[in-house]
Amino acid sequence: MALFTIAQLIRYNKIILSTQQLTPIRPLSIIQLRHNSSNTNSNTNSPNNKEVGNDSNLLPYHNISPIPRPNESIEQKRSRLLYQSRKRGILETDLLLSTFANKYLKCFTESELKEYDELLDVPDWDIYYFSTNKKPIPSKWENSSVFNKFKQHVKNEGRVILRMPNL
């Protein structure tokens, strides 16, 4: 197994960008950002110094656009969202989203279902950290009725033992 230095990884990423044959690996651009910012004298006008509030430039992954489903009925959408809430990949988020979906999806309007579908496009750890106030909530979700219901659900003020609902 070959080990590469940061400089070699940055050079590889630049080659990929210049040939435009492959998509660059996102974590390498973060390494490059950190590497370049450590070599500069904290020049705030430098393009490498990103604003903290601009999350999309600093994420270690890029967001894949969702599959359009123009002919999906509301019941199909509810079933899909319930399944996607349960099968996420991170147990903590699975538990929170699946119990929330089991409780609220039945009574959501079509616009609320669309908003919840957009929430499920957010990476798992971000959903978890936003809902538990470990990370600042993006402006898109601050005034969202669905996300506010979800945050209230996460608080679990009744101290109910949460269990994964059956599919």
N, C-alpha and C positions, 0 to 999 in steps of 0.2 A: 504494500500500500504506500503510495507516494504522498508525502506531505508537501504542501505548497505554502509559500510565504504570502503575506497579504499583498505584496507588490506583484507577485505572479498572478494572483487571483484578479487583481485590479486590471492588469495588462490583458488577461484573458477576457474579462468583461468588456474592455474597450475594443478588442478585436471583434467580439460578437456584435457590438453596437455599430462598428464601422462597416462590417459586411452585411448587416441587416438580414442574415440568413436565419438566425435563431433569436429567440427572446432572451435577453440577459437575465441572469439569476438575480432576483430582487435582493436577497441578503447581501450579495456582493456590493451592491450599490450603497448599502448602509455601511459596510466596512469601508468603502471608498469615502463616504461622507465623513465618517469618524477619522479615517486616516488623514484626509486632506485638512480637516478642521484642526487636527492636532498639530499639523505642520505650519499652519498660518498663525499669525499673531492676532487672533481674535478680531479680525476685520469684519465688522457687522455688515458691510456692503458686499461681502463675498457671496457668490451664488451657492456656496456649500453650507452657509449658515441658514438653515430653514427655520421658519417660525414653529414654535412648539404646537400652536393651535392647528397647524396644517397637518392633520394625521395621515393623509393619503401619501405624503412623500416619505414618511418615516416608518410606515408599516413594513415588516419583514416579509410580506407576502403581497401579491397583487390580487385585487378583487376580480373574480370571474363573473361576468355578467350572467344573470339568471336566464334560464330557458323560457322563451315566450310561450305562453299557453293561452292563445286567444279564444279557443272554443271550450275551455274548461268550465263545467257547470259549478255552481256554488257548493253542491254536496261533494263533488270530486275534489274541489279545492279544500274543503274542510277535512276530508279524509287524508289528502296529501300533506296538509299542514300538520295534522295530528301525528302522522308518521314521521315527518321531518323534525318535529319537536322532540320525538322520542329517540330517534336514531341519529345523533349528532356526532358522537365520538368522544365527548368528554362527559363523564358521569355527572359532574356537578351541574353542568348546563342541561344535560338530558333530564335530570330530575326536576329542575326548576321549570324548564319549558314544557315538559310533558304534563306535569300537574297543572300548570297554567292553561295549557291548551285543552286539557280534559275538562276544566272548569268553565272556560269562557268561549271556546270556539263555537259552541252550539248557538250562542246568542249574539255573536258578532254580525254586524252588517257587512255588506259587500266592501265598503270602503275600509272598514276595520280589518277585514280579512286581507285586503291588499296591503295595508300598513303592516300587519303581522307578517305577511309573506316577505316584505322588504326587511323586516327585523331579522328574519331567519337567514337573510343573505349576509348578515354581519358575522364575522368569525366568532367561534364559541367563547374564547377567553375574553374577547371584547364585550360580548353580551354579559358574561359573568361579572367582569370588573365594573362595567357601567351600572349594572343593576345593584351591585353591592357597594357602590360609591367608592370603589378603590381607584377608579380612573374618572376623570371629568367626562361628563356626558356630552356627546357632540350636539351641536345646536339643532341638528335635524330631529333629535329625539327628545329634546328638553320639553317641548309642548305637545308631545304625542300622547293622545289619550290611551292608546294601547300600551305604550311603554310605561306610562304612569301606573296603569293597572298592573302591569307586570312587576314594577318595582314594589308596589303595595303587596303583591302576592309573595315576593321574595322576602319581605320583612317578616312574614309568618307570625303576625302579632298574636294569633291564637295558640302558638306553639304546638301546632298540629304536626304529628309525625308524617312526613311526606313519603309516599311510596309510589313507585312507577305504576301508572295505570296500565291495565291490560290493553293490548291492541285489538 
